Amino acid sequence: MTLPVDPTRYLTFAAALGLGALAAAFPQAVKALIVIGAAYLLGLAYKSLKAGFKDEGGLGHVEIKAGGSAFGDAFMVQIANPKILLFFGAVLPPFLDFSRPLPAQFVMFAAATIGLDVVATIAYGFGGAALASRMADPRFRRGFAIAVALILTAAAGLIVSRL
């Protein structure tokens, strides 16, 4: 059996292979990126601690950007996100049966992905709404900021420990 030659169908798989080849060819560059990523997480942890100990804040200090749609903003974030290509490049190929029509498999995979994304987004929305009222309390906000900083610091440590 021969596979149809359509580069758009195999873009994510090729992206994952390309990243693997890049990592194999330049392992020090990949390690440098890992260290930079860990340093970025530590910077975010510092910002979280700093924001948690400020006296001002709460619900009133959020700046809302008017004029854009939430759907459009989310679409632009996802379409420009290289991690999405890597995710699908790593996850999709093992679930494909190349002896069967690929378009139907892609539609089913997309439907499952979109369905799970909708559930996750709704859960984030309800979780954020529940936290919003609690974030008005300075003690809760401070504790939350400390917890976020600890989680980010732990993540940075785990990332660096894998080198």
N, C-alpha and C positions, 0 to 999 in steps of 0.2 A: 504494500500500500504506500502511496506517495502522499505527502502532505501538501496542501495548496500553499503556494508561495505568496503570502500576503503579509508584509512586514508589520502592518498595524495590529494584526492578531497576536504577534509575538513580541510586541514592544516591551511589555513589562518583564517577560522572561529574559529578553536581551539586556534590559537595564540591570537586572539582577546579576546576570553573567558578567556584564561589563564591570560592575562594582566588585565582584569577586576577582576578576582579572586585575583590576586596579589595586586591590588589596594585596594580591599575590605579587604584583610587580613592584609595588612601593609600600612595603609594610611599615616603614618608619613614618611615612606621611600619614598613614591611617592611624598609627599610634599618636602622632602629633594632634590629629583631629580629635581623637578620643580625649586627650589631655585638655585640649581647648574646650571641648564640650563639658568636661568635669569642672573646669575653671568657671565656665559660664553658669553652671548650676550653683557653684559656691557664691558667685556674684548675686544670683537671684535669692539665695538664702540670706545673704547680707541685707539686700533690699527689703526682704520680708521682715527681718528683725527690726530694721530701722523704721519701717512703716508702722510696725506693731507698737513701738514705744513713743510714737508721736502723739501729742495730745489731741490734735484735730483729726478729723476723719469721720468714719461712720458712713451712713447712707447719703448724706448731703454733699460729699465731696467728689462724687463721680461725675465726670464730664461726659455728656451724651452727645454723640455725633449725629446730627440730623441730616436727612436728605438721602441716605442710602437705605437699601433694603437688606434685611437680615439674610434673605435667601441669596441675593447677589453677592454680599460680602462673604458668606460661607462658601459659595461656589468658587469665588476667586481664590480664597485661601486653599481650598482643596485642589483646584486645578494647578496651582503653582507650587504645590507641596511635593518635593521629590520623594518623601517617605511613602507616599501613596503608591508610586510606581514600584518602589522596592518591596512594599508590603504585598502587592498583587503579584509581583515577580517571584516572590518567595512562596506565597501561599497558593496561588492559582494552579501552577503546573501539576502538582501531585494529584489534584482532583479532576483533571481533564482526562477523558478517554478519547484518544486520537483516532480510534476506529469508528467513532460516532460523530454525527454532525456537531461541529464546534459552536456555531451561532446559538443553538438551543442551550448548550451548556453555559455559554457566556451570559445569556439572558437569565438563567436560573441562578447563577452565581451572583449576578448583579442584583436580582430581586432579593436574595437572602442578605446580601451586604447592605442594601438600602433599608430593608426591614429592620435589621439589627441596629443600624445607625439611627433610625427613627426612635426605636425603643431607648437607646442610650441617650440620645439628645433630650427626650422627654424626661428621663430620669435626672439628667443634669439640670434641666429647667426646674423641676420640682425641688431638687436638692438645693439649688441656688436660692429659690424663693424661701425655703425653710431657713437657710442660713442668713438671708438678708436682714430679717428682723433681729436676729441674734447679734449681727455685726454692729448694731447700734450701741451695744454695751461695750465700753472700753476694755473691761477685764476679759470678756470673751474674745474680742478682737485681738488683744495682746496674746492670749493663750493660743489662738488660731495661728497667728503670725509665727509664734515660737514653734508650733507643731509643723507648720509648712517649712520653716527653716531647717528643722531637724530632719525632715523627710528628704529635702533637697540635698542636705549635707551627706546623709546616708547614701543617697543615690550616687552622688559624686564619688564617695569612697568606694562603693561597689564597682563603679565604672573603672576607676583607676586600679583597683585591686585585680582586675582581669588582665592587666597588661603583662 
